[in-house]
């Protein structure tokens, strides 16, 4: 996965590691030069400090003051007389060929040596030392210098992680802001001092895109609202003429054909009404909440749909689930019109898909400081794969029967979203029926409201044939 954060951290850590390696090489090279100068001075001092007598020189080399570190530094001493005969050399050391005066670096038996020769009266003194001694001291000095830096490496990596995370925080905040918006929130993003200069072109481009999307969405809503509004009056007039013609007998034909025509006319009128409702909800902004009795809304909805339920022999009723009691009128803070539209669409949808002789319950619920309700039917339910898609506009799955338009649940979802409510659909246990649950309505409890509630009142509409 291509990640800016990972890329930044990779480049910064690699750059830091490269700088550390270069610093280590530089420190080692500098320490090697200093060690070389120090040991060159030591070789020179040893050569000048040797006594004229070879026997005494051996004694001084072994125990004389100032020469006790010679063995540790692996310094080789050789002395030739005026005839060029080797008269003295350090014990247990190789014999190096005689070199010219001054400092030289030679290789003998695959070992590099630093050699210093000096011509003195009646003799020639040559002292030498392996280069590995100098390199070892240089490495020791370099490590001694670098180990505090090595301790800073994890601290530096943690600091890099913190800096990069803080630097990319505005990108994450912008992403979270966009993700929290719904599909209908197309207002421009606010540009203030907290937006980094590097992100301003992106925010400006996003605002331009949001403006164009908002204009296109507004044009679509306007078209749908205008078309639905223009169709509503002719369709209403057509229905009145249809009913008048049926009543006075001027409309004749096959009864089944006339029934199908009336069903399709009613379906078209309902589709236009739902399009108008959906257009109003899309254009509706935040509305001030008022105190609404959820129970009274439910009773009114049960009464409005009682005739439709009786035609199909459906048992339609209002129930309460503890801790909600029949005496509680369940006051909530909400938009009464929007909540009534939501409830009516759920009941209408349940009645359409519940078979004859079925049962539908509108159940009032409560969870802590919020109220809600559930519409529970014993219809065919919805296949699990379609539970999410049924909220899409005009979607009707293969399971759908009847004359629906595919907009009822979309209207419910839009109203719930505008109110900040939670709307869920789930099949009942056993695969028989559907539960449409709405929750999150802020409760508005008051002692006076509860005392005015009629005790034990439960609304239920049933048909005589049920």
GUPATI-160887 format. One record per residue (C-alpha): residue in one letter; x, y, z. Coordinates in steps of 0.1 Angstrom, whole numbers, plus 5000, padded with zeros to 4 digits. Each point is the difference from the previous one (the first is absolute). Example, Ala and Ser with C-alpha at 12.3 -4.5 7.8 and 13.67 -1.06 7.14 Angstrom:
GUPATI-160887
[rec "A", [5123, 4955, 5078]]
[rec "S", [5014, 5034, 4993]]
***
This chain:
GUPATI-160887
[rec "X", [5000, 5000, 5000]]
[rec "X", [5013, 5034, 4990]]
[rec "X", [5003, 5021, 5032]]
[rec "X", [5014, 5035, 5004]]
[rec "X", [5007, 4994, 5036]]
[rec "X", [5019, 4968, 4993]]
[rec "X", [5019, 5017, 4972]]
[rec "X", [5009, 5030, 5021]]
[rec "X", [5012, 4978, 5029]]
[rec "X", [5020, 4978, 4976]]
[rec "X", [5018, 5029, 4984]]
[rec "X", [5006, 5017, 5034]]
[rec "X", [5013, 4969, 5017]]
[rec "X", [5022, 4990, 4970]]
[rec "X", [5014, 5035, 4999]]
[rec "X", [5006, 5000, 5037]]
[rec "X", [5017, 4966, 4997]]
[rec "X", [5022, 5012, 4971]]
[rec "X", [5010, 5031, 5020]]
[rec "X", [5008, 4977, 5030]]
[rec "X", [5022, 4978, 4978]]
[rec "X", [5018, 5030, 4985]]
[rec "X", [5006, 5015, 5034]]
[rec "X", [5014, 4967, 5012]]
[rec "X", [5023, 4997, 4971]]
[rec "X", [5012, 5036, 5004]]
[rec "X", [5006, 4995, 5038]]
[rec "X", [5019, 4967, 4993]]
[rec "X", [5021, 5017, 4973]]
[rec "X", [5008, 5029, 5023]]
[rec "X", [5008, 4977, 5030]]
[rec "X", [5023, 4980, 4977]]
[rec "X", [5019, 5030, 4990]]
[rec "X", [5003, 5012, 5036]]
[rec "X", [5011, 4965, 5011]]
[rec "X", [5026, 4999, 4971]]
[rec "X", [5015, 5033, 5012]]
[rec "X", [5000, 4988, 5036]]
[rec "X", [5018, 4967, 4991]]
[rec "X", [5024, 5017, 4976]]
[rec "X", [5010, 5023, 5029]]
[rec "X", [5004, 4969, 5022]]
[rec "X", [5022, 4983, 4974]]
[rec "X", [5021, 5030, 4997]]
[rec "X", [5003, 5004, 5038]]
[rec "X", [5009, 4963, 5005]]
[rec "X", [5027, 5002, 4973]]
[rec "X", [5016, 5030, 5016]]
[rec "X", [4998, 4986, 5036]]
[rec "X", [5019, 4968, 4994]]
[rec "X", [5034, 4999, 5018]]
[rec "X", [5032, 4995, 4980]]
[rec "X", [5008, 4966, 5015]]
[rec "X", [4979, 4972, 4985]]
[rec "X", [5000, 4980, 5032]]
[rec "X", [4988, 5029, 5020]]
[rec "X", [4974, 5007, 4973]]
[rec "X", [4985, 4966, 5006]]
[rec "X", [4998, 5006, 5037]]
[rec "X", [4984, 5035, 4994]]
[rec "X", [4975, 4985, 4976]]
[rec "X", [4990, 4974, 5025]]
[rec "X", [4998, 5020, 5032]]
[rec "X", [5010, 5036, 4995]]
[rec "X", [4977, 5028, 5009]]
[rec "X", [4979, 5012, 4971]]
[rec "X", [5004, 4968, 4981]]
[rec "X", [4976, 4977, 5018]]
[rec "X", [4973, 5006, 4973]]
[rec "X", [5022, 4991, 4971]]
[rec "X", [4991, 4964, 5001]]
[rec "X", [4963, 5009, 5001]]
[rec "X", [5005, 5022, 4970]]
[rec "X", [5019, 4972, 4982]]
[rec "X", [5029, 5022, 4991]]
[rec "X", [5029, 4982, 4983]]
[rec "X", [5035, 5013, 5006]]
[rec "X", [5030, 4992, 4978]]
[rec "X", [5036, 5014, 5001]]
[rec "X", [5027, 4996, 4974]]
[rec "X", [5037, 5010, 5006]]
[rec "X", [5021, 5021, 4976]]
[rec "X", [5008, 4968, 4980]]
[rec "X", [4963, 4993, 4994]]
[rec "X", [4999, 4970, 5023]]
[rec "X", [4969, 4995, 5021]]
[rec "X", [5012, 5002, 5035]]
[rec "X", [4966, 5003, 5018]]
[rec "X", [4963, 4992, 4994]]
[rec "X", [4970, 4997, 5023]]
[rec "X", [4993, 4965, 5013]]
[rec "X", [4974, 4978, 4982]]
[rec "X", [4995, 5025, 4972]]
[rec "X", [5006, 4995, 4962]]
[rec "X", [5030, 5014, 4984]]
[rec "X", [4991, 5029, 4977]]
[rec "X", [5023, 5011, 4972]]
[rec "X", [5019, 5031, 5006]]
[rec "X", [4983, 5031, 4986]]
[rec "X", [5012, 5035, 4992]]
[rec "X", [4998, 5028, 5027]]
[rec "X", [4967, 5015, 5008]]
[rec "X", [4965, 4986, 5000]]
[rec "X", [4988, 4972, 4977]]
[rec "X", [4971, 4977, 4996]]
[rec "X", [5010, 4965, 4988]]
[rec "X", [4985, 4966, 4996]]
[rec "X", [5018, 4970, 5014]]
[rec "X", [4986, 4965, 5001]]
[rec "X", [4965, 5014, 4991]]
[rec "X", [5002, 5023, 5031]]
[rec "X", [5002, 5038, 4996]]
[rec "X", [5025, 5018, 5021]]
[rec "X", [5007, 5036, 5008]]
[rec "X", [5038, 5003, 5001]]
[rec "X", [5022, 5029, 5013]]
[rec "X", [5038, 5000, 4994]]
[rec "X", [5026, 5023, 5013]]
[rec "X", [5038, 5001, 4994]]
[rec "X", [5020, 5006, 5032]]
[rec "X", [5038, 5000, 5006]]
[rec "X", [5014, 4965, 4995]]
[rec "X", [4965, 4984, 4996]]
[rec "X", [4966, 5001, 4982]]
[rec "X", [4969, 4996, 5021]]
[rec "X", [4967, 4988, 4985]]
[rec "X", [4967, 4998, 5019]]
[rec "X", [4968, 4986, 4985]]
[rec "X", [4964, 4994, 5010]]
[rec "X", [4971, 4980, 4983]]
[rec "X", [4974, 5022, 4983]]
[rec "X", [4973, 4978, 5017]]
[rec "X", [5009, 5016, 5034]]
[rec "X", [4992, 5034, 4986]]
[rec "X", [4968, 4989, 4984]]
[rec "X", [4989, 4983, 5032]]
[rec "X", [5006, 5032, 5020]]
[rec "X", [4982, 5020, 4973]]
[rec "X", [4970, 4977, 5002]]
[rec "X", [5000, 5001, 5037]]
[rec "X", [5000, 5038, 5000]]
[rec "X", [4973, 5001, 4973]]
[rec "X", [4977, 4977, 5019]]
[rec "X", [5006, 5020, 5032]]
[rec "X", [4989, 5031, 4981]]
[rec "X", [4971, 4983, 4982]]
[rec "X", [4982, 4981, 5027]]
[rec "X", [4982, 5031, 5014]]
[rec "X", [4987, 5005, 4964]]
[rec "X", [4989, 4964, 4998]]
[rec "X", [4979, 5005, 5031]]
[rec "X", [4983, 5030, 4983]]
[rec "X", [4990, 4978, 4970]]
[rec "X", [4968, 4986, 5015]]
[rec "X", [4992, 5034, 5015]]
[rec "X", [5004, 5015, 4966]]
[rec "X", [4978, 4974, 4984]]
[rec "X", [4972, 5006, 5025]]
[rec "X", [5004, 5037, 4994]]
[rec "X", [4997, 4995, 4963]]
[rec "X", [4968, 4979, 5005]]
[rec "X", [4986, 5028, 5022]]
[rec "X", [5009, 5028, 4976]]
[rec "X", [4987, 4981, 4969]]
[rec "X", [4968, 4991, 5018]]
[rec "X", [4994, 5035, 5011]]
[rec "X", [5009, 5014, 4966]]
[rec "X", [4974, 4977, 4983]]
[rec "X", [4973, 5006, 5027]]
[rec "X", [4983, 5027, 4978]]
[rec "X", [4997, 4975, 4972]]
[rec "X", [4983, 4975, 5024]]
[rec "X", [4978, 5027, 5014]]
[rec "X", [4989, 5009, 4964]]
[rec "X", [4993, 4964, 4992]]
[rec "X", [4980, 4995, 5032]]
[rec "X", [4980, 5031, 4993]]
[rec "X", [4991, 4988, 4965]]
[rec "X", [4992, 4965, 5012]]
[rec "X", [4976, 5013, 5027]]
[rec "X", [4979, 5019, 4974]]
[rec "X", [4970, 4984, 4985]]
[rec "X", [4993, 4999, 4963]]
[rec "X", [4977, 5030, 5004]]
[rec "X", [5024, 5022, 5018]]
[rec "X", [5017, 5019, 4972]]
[rec "X", [5009, 5033, 5018]]
[rec "X", [5035, 5013, 4993]]
[rec "X", [5027, 4992, 5024]]
[rec "X", [5010, 5028, 5023]]
[rec "X", [5034, 5016, 4994]]
[rec "X", [5015, 5014, 5031]]
[rec "X", [5034, 5005, 5015]]
[rec "X", [5003, 4963, 5011]]
[rec "X", [5002, 4988, 4963]]
[rec "X", [5036, 4997, 4990]]
[rec "X", [5012, 5019, 4969]]
[rec "X", [5008, 4967, 4983]]
[rec "X", [4964, 4988, 5003]]
[rec "X", [4983, 5032, 4990]]
[rec "X", [5001, 4992, 4962]]
[rec "X", [4984, 4966, 5008]]
[rec "X", [4973, 5016, 5022]]
[rec "X", [4993, 5026, 4973]]
[rec "X", [4997, 4972, 4973]]
[rec "X", [4977, 4980, 5023]]
[rec "X", [4978, 5030, 5006]]
[rec "X", [4997, 5006, 4963]]
[rec "X", [4990, 4964, 4995]]
[rec "X", [4975, 5002, 5029]]
[rec "X", [4985, 5032, 4984]]
[rec "X", [4995, 4983, 4967]]
[rec "X", [4985, 4969, 5016]]
[rec "X", [4977, 5021, 5021]]
[rec "X", [4988, 5019, 4969]]
[rec "X", [4994, 4967, 4981]]
[rec "X", [4982, 4985, 5030]]
[rec "X", [4979, 5031, 5004]]
[rec "X", [4991, 5000, 4963]]
[rec "X", [4990, 4963, 5003]]
[rec "X", [4978, 5007, 5031]]
[rec "X", [4984, 5030, 4983]]
[rec "X", [4992, 4980, 4969]]
[rec "X", [4985, 4971, 5020]]
[rec "X", [4980, 5024, 5023]]
[rec "X", [4987, 5020, 4970]]
[rec "X", [4991, 4969, 4980]]
[rec "X", [4983, 4984, 5029]]
[rec "X", [4981, 5032, 5008]]
[rec "X", [4989, 5004, 4964]]
[rec "X", [4988, 4964, 4999]]
[rec "X", [4982, 5000, 5033]]
[rec "X", [4971, 5023, 4990]]
[rec "X", [4992, 4983, 4966]]
[rec "X", [5002, 4966, 5017]]
[rec "X", [4977, 5011, 5028]]
[rec "X", [4975, 5013, 4974]]
[rec "X", [5003, 4968, 4980]]
[rec "X", [4992, 4980, 5031]]
[rec "X", [4969, 5021, 5008]]
[rec "X", [4988, 4997, 4964]]
[rec "X", [5006, 4962, 5002]]
[rec "X", [4980, 4997, 5032]]
[rec "X", [4972, 5022, 4986]]
[rec "X", [4999, 4979, 4968]]
[rec "X", [4998, 4968, 5020]]
[rec "X", [4973, 5014, 5022]]
[rec "X", [4977, 5012, 4972]]
[rec "X", [5006, 4970, 4978]]
[rec "X", [5015, 5019, 4970]]
[rec "X", [5032, 4979, 5004]]
[rec "X", [4995, 4965, 4989]]
[rec "X", [5022, 4970, 4993]]
[rec "X", [5013, 4968, 5014]]
[rec "X", [5000, 5003, 5038]]
[rec "X", [5035, 4985, 5003]]
[rec "X", [5014, 5024, 4975]]
[rec "X", [4984, 5029, 5017]]
[rec "X", [5014, 4988, 5033]]
[rec "X", [5035, 4997, 4986]]
[rec "X", [4998, 5035, 4985]]
[rec "X", [4989, 5014, 5034]]
[rec "X", [5028, 4982, 5018]]
[rec "X", [5026, 5015, 4976]]
[rec "X", [4985, 5034, 5003]]
[rec "X", [5002, 4998, 5038]]
[rec "X", [5035, 4988, 4997]]
[rec "X", [5010, 5029, 4978]]
[rec "X", [4984, 5025, 5024]]
[rec "X", [5018, 4984, 5029]]
[rec "X", [5033, 5002, 4981]]
[rec "X", [4995, 5037, 4993]]
[rec "X", [4992, 5006, 5037]]
[rec "X", [5031, 4981, 5011]]
[rec "X", [5022, 5019, 4975]]
[rec "X", [4987, 5033, 5015]]
[rec "X", [5006, 4987, 5035]]
[rec "X", [5036, 4989, 4991]]
[rec "X", [5007, 5034, 4982]]
[rec "X", [4988, 5019, 5031]]
[rec "X", [5021, 4979, 5023]]
[rec "X", [5031, 5004, 4978]]
[rec "X", [4995, 5038, 5000]]
[rec "X", [4991, 5001, 5037]]
[rec "X", [5026, 5014, 5022]]
[rec "X", [5002, 4997, 5038]]
[rec "X", [4966, 5008, 5015]]
[rec "X", [4994, 5011, 5036]]
[rec "X", [4989, 4971, 5022]]
[rec "X", [4968, 5002, 5020]]
[rec "X", [4986, 4979, 5027]]
[rec "X", [4980, 4972, 4984]]
[rec "X", [4981, 4971, 5016]]
[rec "X", [5013, 4968, 4983]]
[rec "X", [4970, 4981, 5013]]
[rec "X", [4975, 5024, 4986]]
[rec "X", [5018, 5000, 4966]]
[rec "X", [4997, 4962, 5001]]
[rec "X", [4964, 5000, 5009]]
[rec "X", [4993, 5025, 4972]]
[rec "X", [5019, 4978, 4975]]
[rec "X", [4982, 4969, 5012]]
[rec "X", [4967, 5018, 4994]]
[rec "X", [5010, 5012, 4966]]
[rec "X", [5009, 4966, 4988]]
[rec "X", [4973, 4980, 5018]]
[rec "X", [4977, 4999, 4969]]
[rec "X", [5028, 4988, 4977]]
[rec "X", [5010, 4974, 5026]]
[rec "X", [4964, 4988, 5003]]
[rec "X", [4997, 4996, 4962]]
[rec "X", [5027, 4973, 5002]]
[rec "X", [4989, 4986, 5034]]
[rec "X", [5032, 5011, 5017]]
[rec "X", [5002, 5004, 5038]]
[rec "X", [5016, 5034, 5004]]
[rec "X", [5008, 5012, 5035]]
[rec "X", [5021, 5023, 5023]]
[rec "X", [5020, 4983, 5027]]
[rec "X", [5025, 5011, 5027]]
[rec "X", [5032, 4982, 5010]]
[rec "X", [5013, 5004, 5035]]
[rec "X", [5012, 5023, 5014]]
[rec "X", [4974, 5019, 4979]]
[rec "X", [4966, 4996, 5017]]
[rec "X", [4965, 5005, 4985]]
[rec "X", [4997, 5031, 5022]]
[rec "X", [5030, 5017, 4985]]
[rec "X", [4993, 5024, 4971]]
[rec "X", [5037, 4999, 4990]]
[rec "X", [5008, 5036, 4993]]
[rec "X", [5030, 5006, 4977]]
[rec "X", [5017, 5029, 4984]]
[rec "X", [4996, 4997, 4963]]
[rec "X", [4985, 5014, 4968]]
[rec "X", [4963, 4989, 5002]]
[rec "X", [4994, 5001, 4963]]
[rec "X", [5031, 4980, 4991]]
[rec "X", [4995, 4975, 5027]]
[rec "X", [4964, 4995, 4989]]
[rec "X", [5011, 4995, 4964]]
[rec "X", [5026, 4975, 5011]]
[rec "X", [4975, 4980, 5020]]
[rec "X", [4973, 5000, 4973]]
[rec "X", [5025, 4987, 4974]]
[rec "X", [5010, 4971, 5023]]
[rec "X", [4964, 4990, 5007]]
[rec "X", [4990, 5004, 4964]]
[rec "X", [5030, 4978, 4989]]
[rec "X", [4991, 4974, 5027]]
[rec "X", [4963, 4998, 4989]]
[rec "X", [5009, 4997, 4963]]
[rec "X", [5023, 4969, 5006]]
[rec "X", [4982, 4983, 5029]]
[rec "X", [4977, 4973, 4987]]
[rec "X", [4962, 4999, 5006]]
[rec "X", [4992, 4991, 5036]]
[rec "X", [5035, 5010, 5012]]
[rec "X", [5010, 5021, 5030]]
[rec "X", [5019, 5033, 5004]]
[rec "X", [5011, 5015, 5033]]
[rec "X", [5012, 5036, 5005]]
[rec "X", [5021, 4996, 5032]]
[rec "X", [5013, 5030, 5020]]
[rec "X", [5035, 4994, 5015]]
[rec "X", [5024, 5018, 5023]]
[rec "X", [5037, 4998, 5006]]
[rec "X", [5013, 5023, 5028]]
[rec "X", [4993, 5036, 4989]]
[rec "X", [4988, 4992, 4965]]
[rec "X", [4967, 4986, 4987]]
[rec "X", [4992, 4982, 4968]]
[rec "X", [4976, 4976, 4984]]
[rec "X", [4998, 4968, 4980]]
[rec "X", [4977, 4989, 4972]]
[rec "X", [4998, 4962, 5002]]
[rec "X", [4981, 4980, 4974]]
[rec "X", [4997, 4963, 4992]]
[rec "X", [5004, 5005, 4962]]
[rec "X", [5025, 4983, 4977]]
[rec "X", [5029, 5021, 5013]]
[rec "X", [5030, 5010, 4978]]
[rec "X", [5029, 4978, 4988]]
[rec "X", [5031, 5007, 5020]]
[rec "X", [5019, 5011, 4969]]
[rec "X", [4974, 5027, 4993]]
[rec "X", [4997, 5015, 5035]]
[rec "X", [5025, 5028, 4991]]
[rec "X", [4989, 5006, 4965]]
[rec "X", [4963, 5005, 5008]]
[rec "X", [5009, 5034, 5013]]
[rec "X", [5012, 5010, 4965]]
[rec "X", [4975, 5021, 4980]]
[rec "X", [4978, 4980, 4976]]
[rec "X", [5015, 4967, 5010]]
[rec "X", [4976, 4971, 5000]]
[rec "X", [5015, 4966, 5005]]
[rec "X", [4988, 4968, 4984]]
[rec "X", [4981, 4992, 5033]]
[rec "X", [4979, 5031, 4997]]
[rec "X", [4963, 4996, 4992]]
[rec "X", [4972, 5024, 4996]]
[rec "X", [4999, 5035, 4986]]
[rec "X", [5028, 5017, 5019]]
[rec "X", [5023, 5027, 4984]]
[rec "X", [5032, 4993, 5019]]
[rec "X", [5000, 5034, 5017]]
[rec "X", [4983, 4994, 5034]]
[rec "X", [5031, 4987, 5019]]
[rec "X", [5022, 5026, 4982]]
[rec "X", [4978, 5027, 5014]]
[rec "X", [5001, 4985, 5035]]
[rec "X", [5038, 4997, 4998]]
[rec "X", [5003, 5037, 4989]]
[rec "X", [4978, 5013, 5028]]
[rec "X", [5018, 4979, 5025]]
[rec "X", [5033, 5013, 4988]]
[rec "X", [4988, 5036, 5001]]
[rec "X", [4989, 4995, 5037]]
[rec "X", [5032, 4982, 5009]]
[rec "X", [4981, 4968, 5008]]
[rec "X", [5010, 4963, 4996]]
[rec "X", [4979, 4981, 4975]]
[rec "X", [5005, 4962, 4997]]
[rec "X", [4983, 4972, 4982]]
[rec "X", [5002, 4964, 5012]]
[rec "X", [4982, 4968, 4993]]
[rec "X", [4981, 4985, 5029]]
[rec "X", [5012, 4968, 5016]]
[rec "X", [4988, 4970, 4981]]
[rec "X", [5001, 5018, 4967]]
[rec "X", [4964, 5012, 5002]]
[rec "X", [4994, 5038, 4999]]
[rec "X", [5020, 5031, 5002]]
[rec "X", [5009, 5025, 5027]]
[rec "X", [5006, 5036, 4991]]
[rec "X", [5015, 5018, 5030]]
[rec "X", [5005, 5037, 5006]]
[rec "X", [5019, 5012, 5031]]
[rec "X", [5019, 5030, 5013]]
[rec "X", [4971, 5025, 5006]]
[rec "X", [5009, 5022, 5030]]
[rec "X", [4975, 4995, 5027]]
[rec "X", [4982, 5030, 5015]]
[rec "X", [4988, 4987, 5034]]
[rec "X", [4976, 5021, 5021]]
[rec "X", [4978, 4990, 5029]]
[rec "X", [4971, 5020, 4986]]
[rec "X", [5001, 4983, 4967]]
[rec "X", [4999, 4966, 5016]]
[rec "X", [4970, 5008, 5022]]
[rec "X", [4980, 5011, 4970]]
[rec "X", [5004, 4967, 4983]]
[rec "X", [4969, 4977, 4999]]
[rec "X", [5007, 4970, 5022]]
[rec "X", [5003, 4967, 4983]]
[rec "X", [4992, 5012, 4966]]
[rec "X", [5012, 4978, 4971]]
[rec "X", [4989, 5007, 4965]]
[rec "X", [4992, 4970, 4977]]
[rec "X", [4981, 4997, 4968]]
[rec "X", [4988, 4966, 4989]]
[rec "X", [4976, 4989, 4973]]
[rec "X", [4968, 4981, 5009]]
[rec "X", [5012, 4972, 4978]]
[rec "X", [5035, 4997, 5016]]
***
